[in-house]
Amino acid sequence: MRSRILVLGAGFGGLELATILSDALGEHAGVTLIDDSDAFVFGYSKLDVMFGRVTADEVRLPYAAIEKPGVRFLRETVTAIDPEARMVTTDQGSHEAEILVVALGADYDLDATPGLATVGSEFYSFAGAQRLRDVLPTFTSGHAIVGVCGAPFKCPPAPSEAALLLHDYLSERGVRDDCSISLVIPFQTPVPPSPDTSAALLEAFSDRGIEFVAGRRVASLDPARNVAVLDDGTELPYDLFLGVPKHRAPAVVLESGMAVDGYVPVDSRTLETGFPNVYAVGDVATVGVPKAGVFSEGAARVVANALLARAEQRGQPDSYDGRGSCYVEFGGGEIGRVDVDFLSGPKPTGTFQEPSAELVAEKRHFGASRRARWFGR
């Protein structure tokens, strides 16, 4: 089956790319969008599910609802990618593309951290968040660890958010005084590009009695002893472990020959790979920005505008600027924001916006606007 534009992955990047092309070209967009899931879920919704603030059904956006001119959605599993021929094999057949966009995100490598799969307590996958939703009510006393098993990982503020929201959750249940919380993270500060954001989070941890273990990652878990072993050999006993697994590009991408050091290298200005007419956007790519939906979305806009410029025979549009904003849950209903710029200067910079009611509403609008834009809801 031949497609003019074949997009692998219907996350932030794939959905935004397909939407822009459909809006501009209508029935002539010629986009085939492939994903092996039946629904999209915002990454931040996993914390809401884990802490019982919403149900799983409330946050799932079925891909069957996509009705965009010139866009065809196929629920298929990609089994092979030939970037030179722009040929993709799935469990349902094969697809050939004039232009191939790889937006398959990052997978979780539970086996990279011995014991993690056995404990089964990662909260970064939707299934993992659902499992922990049923585990959390049984935790009434002891030591809870929010532990990062490797970097880079999606949504850098999320482990900090999990620790703060766990404090709220245990406080609401009246058991916080019987519990201790530690956050283990391989960075020296919670959000390295923004000293002000990091300072605000460290203050929040201190106010809530959350231990911040900096510059360390969880190297293994010993379920028999309920011990987390850090990369320096330190052992931390736990009664509850909430893990951020090591990330890697999907196996099908690694096997395609596109990846270098675990991810697909691209031109940071255009998102082009080393293969003609093949792009990579989002978490699957090495661009020099964090792995987060807002950056995937920004990269998709650059690719979409480049494809439109080519179709309309006009000049190359603006390059990718590496800018984005991430909302940060501080607990207690408070939400802040960090605005980061990774590519325009000699080093990444970040500006912190203090938590406010306006930012609570802004985050709500962020999700609602994309639901309406991508799914018509």
N, C-alpha and C positions, 0 to 999 in steps of 0.2 A: 504494500500500500504506500503510495507516494503522497507526501505532504509538502506544502511550500515551507511552512514553519512548524517544526516538531519541538514541543516543549516537554521535557521530562521532569515531572514534579509539579504538584499543584499546591505549593506553599505560598508564602508571601510573594516570592519572586515570580513563580509561574502564573499565579492569579493576576498579579499586577500587569505582567507582560501581555497576557491574553486580553485583558480588559482594555488596555491602551490601544492595542492593534484593532480590536473589535470596534471600539468607539471611533477610530479614525477611518477604518476601511470597510466596516460593515461586513456584508456577505463575501467581500473579496479578501478578507483577512487571511484566510487559508491556514488557520492554526489548528493543530491537533495537540491536545493537552492530555498527558498520560500520568496517572498516579495509581498506586496499588491500594490506596485507602478509599473508603466510601464517603469520607467526610473530612472537613478541615476543622482544626481546633486551634485557636490562638494559644501561643505558648503560655502566656500568663494565666490562662484559664485553668491550667493544671493545678496551680496552687489553690485556686478557688474550689476545685473538685476535691483535692486532698484534704482540705480543712472543712469540707462539708458546707461551704457557703453556697454552692450550686450543685445541681445534679449533672451527671454526665450528659444526659440528653439535652439539657438546656444550653450546652456550649458547643454541641456538634452542629456543623453546617454542612448538610449533605451535598455532595458534588452533583447529585441528580438535579439540584435546583438551578444549576448553571444553564441559562438560556441566553446566549450571546450570539449575535449574528457573526458568522464566519469562524466560530469556535466549536470544535467537536471535542467532548470529553470522553476518554476511554479509561475504564478501570481495568488496568492490566499491570502485570509485574514485569519490569524490565529485567531481562536475563543476560543480555549482551549488548555492548556498544562498540561499533566500529567507527571511530571518529574520522578516519581517512575517507571512508566511503559514505559517511553520515548515514549509516545503516544501523537500525536498532531492532533487536529481537526481543519479543516479550513471550509470556506464556500463552498468548493468543495468536501470535503470528509475527510478521516482520514489517518494518516501516522504514521507508527511505525518505530523506528530507533534503530540500535545497538548503535550508538553514536549520541547524540543530542547536538547541539551547538546553544545557544540562543544569537543572535546578533541583537536584535530588536531595539536597540537604546533607546533614551529617547523621550517621548511625551511632548507636551506643555499643561499645565493646566491653560487655560485662566480663568476658573472660580475661581481659587485661588486668583485672583486679581480682586475684584469687579470693574466693569466698563470697564475692558480691552476688553472683548468680544464685548461690545457695541461700543467702540471707534474703534475697528478693526484695530489697527495700530501697530501690532507686525511685525517685519521684519525677524524673525528667520525661519519661514516656507517659502517654495517656493511660495505658494499662497499669503502669507502676503507680501513678497518682490514685487511680481507682482502688488498687490493692491497699495502699496505705490509708486511704479513707476509712477502711474497715479495721485497720490495725491501731490507728491513733486512739480510739476510745478505750482500748485496753491498757494504754500506758498511763499509769497513775503515780508512779514514783520512780526515781533513779536518774541515770545520766542519759541525755539525748545528745547525739552528735549529728550535726549537718556536715557531711564530709564530701569534699571534692576529690575525685580520683585522678584527675589529669586536666591539663590545659592544652589548647584552648577549649572552652565549652560555651554552649549557647547562653545568651542573656547573662552577662557577667554579674548583674546585681541580684539574680534570682536566689543564690544560696543565702545571701544576707536577708533577703525578703523572707525566705523560708524560716530562718531562725527567729526573726521578729514576729512573724505570724504564729509560729509555734508558741512563743511566749504568750501571745494573746489567747490562743486556743486553750492552753493549760490554765491560764488565769481565769478565764470564763468558766472553766470546769471546777475551779477551786482547788487545784492540785499543784499549782505552780511552786509553792513553797516546798513541796516534796520532790521537786525535780531540778536538775541542773542542765544547762544547755551550753554546748561548745560548737563553734563554727571553725572548721579546718579548711583552709584555702591556700592554694599555692602562690598567692600574691602577698606582698608586704602590706598592702592596703586593700580595702574592699573593692574600690573602683580606681585603679591606678591612674587613668588619664585625668581624673578630677580630684585634686586634694580636698576641695571643699565638700564634695559628696562623701568622700571617705571619712573626713572628720565628723560629718553629721552622723554617719552610720556608726562610727566608733563611739560617739557620745550616746547614741541610742542603745548600743550594746551595753555600755557601762551602766546606764540608767536602769537597765532591765536585768542586770546580772548575767549577761551572756559572755562567755569566754571566747575571745578571738585568738585563734591559733594561726599565726601568719607564716607564710613562706613554707608551708608543708602541704603535702598531699597524702591521701589515704592510699597506701601501697597494697594492702591486703586486709582481709577480715578473717578472724578465727571464730566461726560461729559456735564451736564447742565451748570456747571460753568467753564468748561475747566480748572480744577484744578487737579494736581497730589498730592496725600496725601502720605507723606513718613511714614516710620515705627515709627518715633518719633513724629508724629502729624504735622510736618511742611507741609505747603501747598505751592506748586509752581504752579502758573498760567502757562498755555501753550497755544500756538496757533498751534503747531505741536508736536505730541508725537510719538516717535519711540521706541517701547517697546521690551524688552527681557522677554518673559513670564517665569513663574516658570516652572521648568522641573520636570518630574516624569517618572518612568518606565511605559511602556504601561499597560493599564488596564488588559489585558490578562495575563501579567506576575504577576501583583499584586494578581490576582485571583488564580494563580497556586499554591500559597504557597511557592514559591521560594524566595520571596523578604523579606528583613528585613530593616526597616526604609526607605522604598521606592525603594530600589534597590537590586540586587541579590549579596549576599556576595560570594566571591570566594577566593581560595588560591592565594595569590598575585604572587606566583612563577609559578604556573601551570595553573591558570584560571579554576581549577576544582571547581564545586559547591559541596554542601553537598550530592548530589545525584550521585550514581555511573554512570560513563560514560556520565555525563551531564556537559557541560562547558558553561560559559557565558563570552562573550568578548565585549568590547566597552562600549558605554554610559549606557547600561542597568546594568552594573556590578559595584560593589564597590571594587576598587582595590587599591585606594590611589594615582591615577593619574587623571589629568584633563579629562574632557569629550571632546575629540577632535579626529578627524579622524586618525591622525598619531599614537595616542596611541592605538586606535582600531586595526589598521593595525599591530602594533608591537605585540599586544596580540594574534592576529590571527596567526602570524608566530610561536609563541610558541606552540599553540595548534596544528597547522599543523605538526610541527616537532615532537611533542610528538606522534601524530597518526602515522606518518611515522616510527618513531622508534619502535612503537609497532608492526606495520605490518612487519617490517624487523627484529624484535626480537633483537634489540640492546639497549644499555643503554639509560637512560633518557637524553634528550638533555638539553641545557642551560635553566635556569629559566628566567622568564620575568624580564627585567632590569628596566622598568619604565622610559626609556629615550625617548625623542622625540624632534623634532624641529618644531616651529611654525613661520610662516612668519607674519610680522606685517606691514600693510599698514600705512605709515605716511602721505599720501596725497602728492600732487605735483609729483606724479610718483615715490616716494621713498618707498622702501621696506627694512625693517630690518629683523632680525631673532633672536629668542631666543631659545637657546638650554638648555633643562631642564632635570634634573635627580631627580626623585622622590623617588626612592627606595634603592639606594646603600648606602646612608649616613644617619646620624641621623636626618637630615631635608632636604627638597627639596632645590635644588640649580638651578640657571639659569645663563647662560652666554649670554650676549648681543652682537650681531653682528651689527655694524652700517649700516644704509641704504647705498646701493651701487647699481650700474648698474649690477654688478655680481649677486646680490641677486634678482633683477628683473628677470634676465634670469633664475636663479635657480628655482624660484617659477614657472615660465612658464614651465620649464622642469619637475618639480614635477608633475604638472597636466598632461602634455603630456605623460610622461612615464607611468602613471597609466591608462590613456585612452588606450594606446597601449597594455599594459599588460593585462588589464581586458576585454577590448572590441575589441582589434585588430584594434584600430583607432589611 
